Amino acid sequence: MHAVRLHAFGPPENLRYEEAPDPEPGPGQVRIAVAAAGVHVVDTALRAGPLGGHFGVPELPTIPGREVAGTVDAVGEGTDPAWLGRRVVAHLGMVPGGYAELTVTGAERLHPVPDGLPEDRAVAMVGTGRMTMAVLRFADPAPGDTVLVLAAAGGIGALLVQHAKSRGATVIGAAGGAAKVSAVRDLGADLAVDYTREGWADRLRAAHGDRPVTLLYEGVGGETALTALRLLAPGGVHVAYGSFSAAPGVDATAALPEQEAAEREIVSRPVLGPRLVEKIGGWENLRVLEVESLTEAAAGTLVPLVHHFPLAEAAGAHRAIETRATIGKVVLIP
């Protein structure tokens, strides 16, 4: 088979598209002929250097990637043969191997891909979609809310825009650059603004008032997030699910000065780490979020934006993520 392997930590160019031995499924496992492999921002950080923590240190050489969809073409000893020939999607957990034409995983990780759902959308929903479901556990919009979504053209952001609209909220999507703003507008946002342009918050205020936002979803951090926080109405809720601007392993969650937050009764709800585990009742319940996410996609309620790259161009996909040149979920196609 062909796969993308990392032989040394470093820049995207260290990802090599090359021949690798075909993996064979062991007991309780299946082999998947991969039709789509998800790329996560964590993949880029692991490629650059070991993150440590619960991600561990990959043993090199490694085939990155933890989200795959495709067709089961072989099963291991003791695995239900009914999986053979079925379209499936799986999150591989802490085991890499997704950037390949073939990969193996435990049968307990599989979800059947619903009829009519393409593999690229399924792989977007098994990782990025499940994180979106987790974010919504911390704050779910209601009619009458005015919701601001930062990075609204990203994988999670695009899903949050759609969900908030489906709940009857007024939705403002902020993204970087004209193409991303156009994509957010197409998702149904009531207002789409470019947060890389000076005065973006003033445009929002002119359209909706001084402090109109009741619910802020952001995974950006930094000055952009602080600007957005100052758009929150008294009693507003801030849900932070990451920080693109942070160095790996650094918590750069944006926060208002304590006195200002207290005076305005702003509620901040960080999503990642132990708070997420507690909210969902344990890591084992990530599968519940995957089922919810795939169900929403199968019903057409949530349609992920997908940015495709050929498997052979995985290095370009990493480079594009790091320079914020992608729209939606990045997916590799073998």
MARLUM-318627 format. One record per residue (C-alpha): x, y, z. Coordinates in Angstrom, 1 decimal. Example, Ala and Ser with C-alpha at 12.3 -4.5 7.8 and 13.67 -1.06 7.14 Angstrom:
# residues 2
      px      py      pz
    12.3    -4.5     7.8
    13.7    -1.1     7.1
# end
This chain:
# residues 334
      px      py      pz
     0.0     0.0     0.0
     0.9     3.7    -0.1
     1.0     5.7     3.1
     2.3     9.0     4.5
     5.0     8.4     7.0
     6.9    10.6     9.4
    10.5     9.6    10.0
    11.6    12.7    11.9
     9.8    15.5    13.8
     9.9    18.8    12.0
     8.2    20.7     9.2
     5.5    19.5     6.9
     8.0    18.4     4.3
     9.0    15.6     6.7
     5.8    13.8     5.8
     6.7    11.3     3.0
     4.3     9.6     0.7
     5.8     6.1     0.2
     5.2     2.4     0.0
     4.6     0.6     3.3
     3.7    -2.9     4.3
     0.0    -3.8     4.2
    -1.3    -4.1     7.8
    -3.1    -7.3     8.8
    -5.9    -7.3    11.3
    -5.3    -9.1    14.6
    -7.9   -10.7    16.8
   -11.0    -8.5    17.2
    -9.8    -6.2    14.5
   -10.8    -5.2    11.0
    -8.8    -3.8     8.1
   -10.3    -0.8     6.3
    -9.6     0.2     2.7
    -9.5     3.9     3.4
   -11.6     6.3     1.3
   -11.1     9.4     3.4
    -8.7    10.2     6.3
    -9.3    13.2     8.6
    -6.5    15.7     9.4
    -6.6    17.4    12.8
    -4.6    20.4    14.0
    -3.2    18.1    16.7
    -1.6    16.1    13.9
     0.4    19.2    12.8
     1.6    19.7    16.4
     2.6    16.0    16.8
     4.5    16.2    13.5
     6.4    19.3    14.6
     7.5    17.7    17.9
     6.1    15.4    20.7
     3.3    17.0    22.6
     3.4    14.7    25.6
     0.4    14.6    27.9
    -2.3    12.1    26.9
    -1.2    12.2    23.3
     2.0    10.5    24.1
     5.2    10.5    22.0
     4.8     8.7    18.6
     7.4     6.1    17.9
     9.1     6.9    14.6
     8.6     6.2    11.8
     4.8     6.6    12.2
     1.8     6.9     9.9
    -0.2     9.9    11.4
    -4.0    10.2    11.4
    -6.7     9.0    13.8
    -9.9     9.4    11.7
   -10.8     7.2     8.8
   -13.7     6.1     6.7
   -13.8     3.4     4.0
   -14.8    -0.2     3.4
   -13.8    -3.3     5.5
   -11.8    -5.6     3.3
   -10.5    -8.1     5.9
   -11.3    -9.2     9.5
    -9.2   -10.8    12.2
    -9.7   -13.9    14.2
   -12.9   -13.7    16.3
   -14.3   -10.6    14.5
   -17.8   -10.7    13.2
   -17.5   -11.5     9.4
   -20.7    -9.4     8.8
   -18.4    -6.4     8.8
   -16.8    -7.5     5.5
   -17.7    -5.2     2.6
   -19.4    -2.7     4.8
   -18.8     1.1     4.6
   -17.5     2.2     8.1
   -16.1     5.1     9.9
   -13.9     5.1    12.9
   -11.9     7.2    15.3
    -8.7     5.3    16.0
    -8.2     6.8    19.4
    -4.6     7.2    20.5
    -3.4     4.8    17.8
    -2.2     6.5    14.6
    -2.3     5.0    11.1
    -5.0     6.9     9.2
    -2.9     8.5     6.4
    -2.8     5.3     4.4
    -4.6     3.3     1.8
    -5.2     0.6     4.4
    -5.5     0.7     8.2
    -6.5    -1.6    11.0
    -8.6    -0.9    14.1
   -10.7    -2.7    16.7
   -14.2    -3.6    15.6
   -15.6    -1.9    18.7
   -14.5     1.4    17.2
   -16.5     1.0    14.0
   -19.7     2.9    13.0
   -21.6     1.9     9.9
   -21.6     4.8     7.5
   -25.3     5.8     7.0
   -26.7     5.3     3.5
   -26.3     8.4     1.4
   -23.6     9.9     3.6
   -20.3    10.2     1.7
   -17.1     8.9     3.4
   -15.5    12.4     3.5
   -18.4    13.8     5.5
   -18.5    10.8     7.7
   -14.9    11.1     8.6
   -15.4    14.8     9.3
   -18.2    14.0    11.7
   -16.5    11.2    13.7
   -13.8    13.6    15.0
   -14.7    17.2    14.4
   -18.4    16.5    14.7
   -18.1    14.7    18.0
   -16.1    17.7    19.3
   -19.0    19.9    18.2
   -21.4    17.7    20.1
   -19.2    18.1    23.2
   -19.1    21.9    22.9
   -22.9    21.9    22.8
   -23.0    20.1    26.1
   -21.5    23.2    27.7
   -24.0    25.7    26.1
   -26.8    25.0    23.6
   -28.3    28.0    21.8
   -32.0    28.8    22.2
   -34.4    31.1    20.3
   -33.7    34.7    21.3
   -29.9    34.1    21.7
   -27.5    36.1    19.6
   -24.6    33.7    19.0
   -21.1    34.7    17.8
   -19.0    32.0    16.3
   -15.3    32.7    15.8
   -13.4    30.7    13.1
   -16.9    30.1    11.7
   -15.5    28.6     8.5
   -13.5    26.0    10.4
   -14.6    22.4    10.8
   -16.3    23.0    14.2
   -17.3    26.6    13.6
   -19.3    25.7    10.4
   -21.2    23.1    12.3
   -21.9    25.5    15.2
   -23.3    28.1    12.8
   -25.7    25.5    11.3
   -26.8    24.2    14.7
   -27.4    27.6    16.2
   -29.5    28.6    13.1
   -31.5    25.4    13.5
   -32.3    26.4    17.1
   -33.7    29.7    16.1
   -30.8    31.9    17.3
   -29.5    35.0    15.5
   -26.1    33.9    14.3
   -23.0    36.0    13.6
   -20.1    34.2    12.0
   -16.6    35.7    12.1
   -13.9    34.3     9.9
   -10.6    35.3     8.3
   -10.6    36.4     4.6
   -13.2    37.0     1.9
   -13.5    33.4     0.8
   -14.2    32.2     4.4
   -16.7    35.0     5.0
   -18.5    34.0     1.9
   -18.6    30.4     3.1
   -20.0    31.5     6.4
   -22.7    33.6     4.7
   -23.7    30.5     2.6
   -24.1    28.5     5.8
   -27.0    30.8     6.7
   -25.3    33.2     9.2
   -27.4    36.4     9.7
   -24.1    38.4     9.6
   -20.7    37.3     8.4
   -17.6    39.4     9.2
   -13.9    39.3     8.5
   -12.1    39.4    11.8
    -8.8    40.0    10.1
   -10.0    43.5     9.1
    -9.7    46.4    11.4
   -13.0    47.5    12.8
   -14.8    44.2    12.5
   -16.3    44.5    15.9
   -17.6    48.0    15.1
   -19.4    46.6    12.1
   -21.0    44.0    14.3
   -22.0    46.7    16.8
   -23.5    48.8    14.1
   -25.7    45.9    13.0
   -26.7    44.5    16.4
   -26.0    47.1    19.1
   -23.2    47.7    21.6
   -23.1    44.4    23.4
   -25.5    42.1    21.6
   -23.9    38.7    22.0
   -25.4    36.3    24.5
   -23.3    33.3    23.6
   -19.8    33.2    22.2
   -18.2    30.1    20.8
   -14.5    30.4    20.2
   -11.5    28.2    19.5
    -9.1    31.0    18.5
    -7.7    32.7    21.6
    -5.6    35.7    21.6
    -6.6    39.3    20.8
    -9.4    38.2    18.5
   -11.1    36.3    21.2
   -10.7    39.2    23.7
   -12.3    41.6    21.2
   -15.2    39.1    20.9
   -15.5    38.8    24.7
   -16.1    42.5    24.9
   -19.1    42.1    22.6
   -20.8    39.8    25.2
   -24.0    41.2    26.8
   -24.2    41.2    30.7
   -24.7    37.6    31.7
   -23.3    36.3    28.4
   -21.7    32.9    28.1
   -18.2    32.2    26.6
   -17.5    28.7    25.5
   -13.8    28.2    24.7
   -12.8    24.9    23.0
    -9.2    25.6    22.1
    -6.8    28.2    20.9
    -5.3    28.0    17.4
    -2.9    30.8    18.4
    -1.4    28.9    21.4
     1.8    27.0    21.3
     1.3    23.2    21.7
     0.5    22.4    25.3
     0.0    26.0    26.3
    -3.4    27.1    27.7
    -4.0    30.4    26.0
    -7.8    30.6    26.7
    -8.8    34.2    26.3
   -10.2    35.8    29.5
   -11.5    39.2    30.5
    -9.9    40.9    33.5
   -11.5    39.3    36.6
   -13.2    42.5    37.8
   -14.7    43.3    34.3
   -16.0    39.7    34.0
   -17.5    39.9    37.5
   -19.2    43.3    36.9
   -20.8    42.1    33.7
   -21.5    38.6    35.1
   -19.8    36.9    32.2
   -19.7    33.1    32.4
   -16.7    31.3    30.8
   -16.8    27.6    30.2
   -13.6    26.0    29.0
   -14.3    22.8    27.2
   -11.1    20.8    26.9
    -9.3    18.5    29.3
   -10.8    17.2    32.6
   -13.9    19.5    32.2
   -14.8    17.7    29.0
   -14.3    14.3    30.5
   -16.5    15.2    33.5
   -19.2    16.7    31.3
   -19.6    13.6    29.2
   -19.1    11.2    32.1
   -15.8     9.6    31.0
   -13.7     9.1    27.9
   -15.7     6.0    27.1
   -18.7     8.2    26.3
   -16.9     9.8    23.3
   -18.6     7.1    21.3
   -22.0     8.6    22.3
   -21.0    11.9    20.8
   -19.8    10.1    17.6
   -23.3     8.5    17.2
   -25.0    11.8    17.8
   -22.8    13.5    15.2
   -23.2    10.9    12.5
   -27.0    10.9    13.1
   -27.2    14.6    12.5
   -25.2    14.3     9.3
   -27.3    11.4     8.1
   -30.4    13.5     8.6
   -28.9    16.4     6.8
   -29.3    18.6     9.8
   -25.5    19.3     9.9
   -23.5    19.3     6.7
   -19.7    19.5     7.3
   -17.6    21.7     5.1
   -14.8    19.6     3.7
   -11.5    20.7     2.2
    -9.9    17.9     0.2
    -6.3    17.0    -0.4
    -4.9    13.9    -2.2
    -3.2    11.6     0.3
     0.1    12.2    -1.5
    -0.2    15.9    -0.6
    -0.5    15.4     3.1
     2.4    17.8     3.6
     0.5    20.5     1.8
    -2.5    19.8     3.9
    -0.5    20.4     7.1
     1.0    23.5     5.6
    -2.4    24.9     4.7
    -3.8    24.2     8.3
    -0.8    26.0     9.9
    -1.3    29.0     7.6
    -5.1    29.0     8.1
    -5.6    28.5     4.4
    -8.3    25.9     4.7
   -12.1    26.0     4.9
   -13.9    23.4     6.9
   -12.5    20.0     7.9
    -9.3    18.9     6.0
    -9.7    15.4     4.6
    -7.1    13.3     2.7
    -8.3    11.2    -0.3
    -6.1     8.1    -1.2
# end
